[in-house]
Amino acid sequence: MRLWLLRHGQAGPYVQTGDHLRELTEHGRAEVREVTRYLRDERIETLLVSPYVRARQTASLVLEGLQHAPRLEVLEGITPDDDPRSAAAQLAARKEGTLLVVSHQPLLGLMAGLLLEGHLQEPLLFNTASLALLEGEMALAGLMELRALHHPTVRAP
């Protein structure tokens, strides 16, 4: 399995109506466009995205930059405060060969650490719009390897 993990781009400030409604900033959009180049030729079968607005906006920008359009699926259980073990279990049950997950910190870092190291004590660092590629037979704790980690270089205005 090739598992791409992408943190959403920079989002605006917290809003009283809820964290789930925060939108990408222009800088965040630029970050996502920059890292999407690493995915351009990848044959992603399914793009799994958090239901939060900033994650869905990130997924839309990624789809614009891909040569091959994957199936898009909004997935509950991959929001910032969800359990990384449960999220990883959802991925382990998938049959696709190549997945892209667009989600949030701290979930992505903890889940990546779990898949790479087998525990939650060594999370992988994800800045906004950081993109990681993990590979392995299945998305199981400690059985994947880190193949690439890209951080955007776009400077904030």
N, C-alpha and C positions, 0 to 999 in steps of 0.2 A: 504494500500500500504506500502510495505517495500522499502524504498529508501536509497540505499547506495551511499555515495558521497566520492570519492577518489581523492585527489590531486596527480598529477604526482610526481614521485621521483625527487631527486635533479638533475638539468640539468647543462650542461656546460655553459660557459660564453656566453654572447650575441655575435652574429656573424653579420658581415656587411650585409650578404645576407638576414637577417630577423630573427626575434624572433621565427617565426613558424618552423624554421629548427633546433633549438637547440635540442641536444640529451641528453639522460640520462648519468650521470657519473656512474662509477662502484659503488660508494657509493649510488647513487640514485637507482640503480638496487637492491642493498642489502636491502634498505629501503622498496621497493615494495614487495620483496619476504617475508620480515618479516611480514608486515601487511596482506598479502594475506592469512595467516593462519586463520584469522578471517572469511574469506569467503569460506574456503575450502569445507565445507559441505552445504553451502547455495545454494538453488535452484534458482539462478538468471535466469530470463527469457531472459532479454535483457541487453547487456552491451552497453551503449551509450558513445561514445568517441569523444573528440575534434579532429579536423583534424591535429592539431599540432603534429610534430614528437615525442616530449617527451611524450605526452599523448598516442599516438598510441603505443609507446614502452612500456609504463606502462601497457596498456591494454593487450598487448601480454604476458607480464610476469604474469599478473593476470590469464589469460586463462590457462597458463601452470600449475598453482597451484590449479585449481578448479577440483572437482570431477565430476561436471555436467557442460557441455559446454553450455553457453548461446549463443543466437544469437548476433552477433556483428554488430553495426550500427555506422558509422561515422556521426556525427551530427553537422552541421553548427549552429552557434548561442550559442555555449558554450565555446568560447575562452576567454582569459583573460579580454578583454575589452568589451565583450558583455553585454547587459542589463540583470540584474538578474530577472527583472519582465518578460521579454520575455522568458528567459530560463525556469523560473518556469511555465509559461503558456504552453510551449511545454511539460513539464512533466505532467501537469494536464490533458492534452489531451490523455495521454497514457492509455492503457487498461491493461497493465501487472500488476501482483500483486507484483512482486519483480524486481526492476531495480537497476543497478549499473551505475553511471555516473563517468567517468574519465575526469577531467577537471583541472582548474587552479584557482589561486588566482588573483585578488580579487573576481572573479565571484562566486566561491563556497561558500566562507564565507558570502557574501552578500545574495546569494540565500538561503542558510541555515537559516540565520537570518530572512529573509522574511517569509520563510515557518514556522519557529518556533514562531516568535514574531509578524508577521503581518506588519513589517516595515523594513527599511534598516539601522536603527540606531544602531543595535546590531549584527554585523556580528559574525559568529562563527569562531574561530581561526583554521586555517588549516596550519600546517607546511608541508614541503614536505613529501609526502606519508601518510599524516594523512587520516584516514578513519572514517566516521561518518555514523550512522544508524538513519534515521528518519522514524517514522511510523505515519500513519493516514489514514483516509478514502480516501482522495485525496491529491495530492500535491497542496494545496491551501494556500494562505497567512494566517499565524497564526493558521492553523489547524493541524500541525504535531507536534510530540513530539520527543525529542532527546532520543534515547534508548541506544546509545553507541558512544564513541569517543575514537579512538585509535591513538596514535602518535608513530612512530617508535622509537626504542631505540638504533638502530645501531649507533655507534660512527663514526664520520668522520675520515678518515686516517690522 
